[in-house]
Amino acid sequence: MQSSDNDIAQSIGRTIAHYRQQAGMTQAQVAEELGISNDAVSRMERGGILPSVIRLMQFSELFACSTAELITPSGYHLDDYSRRIAQLLVELDKEEREQLLQIVEKMVAWKRR
């Protein structure tokens, strides 16, 4: 692989590892679910091999994320924040959610000044 291809493979690999860990799965569990070897999962996560589009779709189904999320640079994705916020909002009633929304809107307006 050329340098830029290698960078892409490593970025996708880090993202796959991130979502695997977030799902609480081991490489062995992922390998078993996908019908591939542990070594193949390890090599993909390290960027040694670039997963095919079909394999990326299988990962996204397994990790309940979009394929697009797997090909973006690793790190904390907006969807991670959205899921976490949604989990917290379930604990609030409608009035509390509306108050929280007003607080967030005020913070954003203040930040834009």
C-alpha positions as CSV (number, residue, x, y, z in Angstrom):
1,M,0.0,0.0,0.0
2,Q,1.2,3.5,-0.7
3,S,1.5,6.0,2.1
4,S,-1.9,7.7,1.7
5,D,-3.5,4.2,1.3
6,N,-1.8,3.1,4.5
7,D,-2.9,6.3,6.3
8,I,-6.5,5.5,5.3
9,A,-6.3,1.9,6.3
10,Q,-4.9,2.9,9.7
11,S,-7.6,5.5,10.3
12,I,-10.3,3.0,9.4
13,G,-8.7,0.4,11.6
14,R,-8.6,2.7,14.6
15,T,-12.2,3.5,14.0
16,I,-13.2,-0.2,13.8
17,A,-11.2,-0.8,17.0
18,H,-13.0,2.1,18.7
19,Y,-16.5,0.8,17.8
20,R,-15.5,-2.8,18.7
21,Q,-14.4,-1.7,22.2
22,Q,-17.5,0.5,22.5
23,A,-19.6,-2.6,21.8
24,G,-17.7,-4.4,24.5
25,M,-16.5,-7.1,22.1
26,T,-13.1,-8.8,21.7
27,Q,-11.4,-9.3,18.4
28,A,-12.2,-13.0,18.7
29,Q,-15.9,-12.3,19.1
30,V,-15.9,-10.0,16.1
31,A,-14.0,-12.6,14.1
32,E,-16.5,-15.3,15.0
33,E,-19.5,-13.1,14.2
34,L,-18.1,-12.2,10.8
35,G,-16.7,-15.7,10.0
36,I,-13.1,-14.5,9.7
37,S,-9.9,-15.2,11.6
38,N,-8.8,-13.2,14.6
39,D,-5.7,-12.3,12.7
40,A,-7.8,-10.7,9.9
41,V,-9.6,-8.5,12.5
42,S,-6.3,-7.6,14.1
43,R,-4.7,-6.7,10.8
44,M,-7.6,-4.6,9.8
45,E,-7.5,-2.7,13.1
46,R,-3.8,-2.1,12.8
47,G,-4.2,-0.9,9.2
48,G,-2.3,-3.8,7.7
49,I,-5.2,-4.6,5.4
50,L,-8.0,-2.4,4.1
51,P,-11.4,-3.9,4.6
52,S,-13.7,-4.3,1.6
53,V,-16.9,-2.3,1.3
54,I,-18.9,-5.5,2.0
55,R,-16.7,-6.1,5.2
56,L,-17.3,-2.5,6.3
57,M,-21.0,-3.0,5.9
58,Q,-20.8,-6.1,8.1
59,F,-18.8,-4.2,10.7
60,S,-21.4,-1.4,10.7
61,E,-24.3,-3.8,11.1
62,L,-22.4,-5.6,14.0
63,F,-21.6,-2.3,15.7
64,A,-24.9,-0.6,15.0
65,C,-23.3,2.3,13.3
66,S,-23.3,3.7,9.7
67,T,-20.6,2.6,7.2
68,A,-19.8,6.3,6.9
69,E,-18.9,6.4,10.6
70,L,-16.3,3.7,10.0
71,I,-14.5,5.6,7.2
72,T,-14.3,8.9,9.0
73,P,-11.2,9.6,11.1
74,S,-11.2,8.0,14.5
75,G,-11.9,9.9,17.7
76,Y,-15.1,10.8,19.4
77,H,-17.8,11.1,16.7
78,L,-20.8,13.4,16.9
79,D,-23.1,10.3,16.8
80,D,-21.4,9.1,20.0
81,Y,-22.4,12.4,21.7
82,S,-25.9,12.1,20.3
83,R,-26.4,8.6,21.6
84,R,-25.1,9.6,25.0
85,I,-27.3,12.7,25.2
86,A,-30.4,10.6,24.1
87,Q,-29.7,8.1,26.9
88,L,-29.6,10.9,29.4
89,L,-32.7,12.7,28.1
90,V,-34.8,9.6,28.6
91,E,-34.5,10.2,32.3
92,L,-36.0,13.7,32.1
93,D,-39.7,14.7,31.7
94,K,-40.8,16.9,28.8
95,E,-40.5,20.2,30.8
96,E,-37.0,19.3,31.9
97,R,-36.0,18.5,28.3
98,E,-37.4,21.9,27.2
99,Q,-35.4,23.7,29.9
100,L,-32.3,21.9,29.0
101,L,-32.8,22.8,25.3
102,Q,-33.1,26.4,26.3
103,I,-29.9,26.2,28.3
104,V,-28.0,24.7,25.4
105,E,-29.4,27.3,22.9
106,K,-28.2,30.1,25.3
107,M,-24.7,28.5,25.6
108,V,-24.4,28.3,21.8
109,A,-25.6,31.9,21.4
110,W,-23.1,33.0,24.0
111,K,-20.3,31.1,22.3
112,R,-21.1,32.7,18.9
113,R,-20.7,36.2,20.3
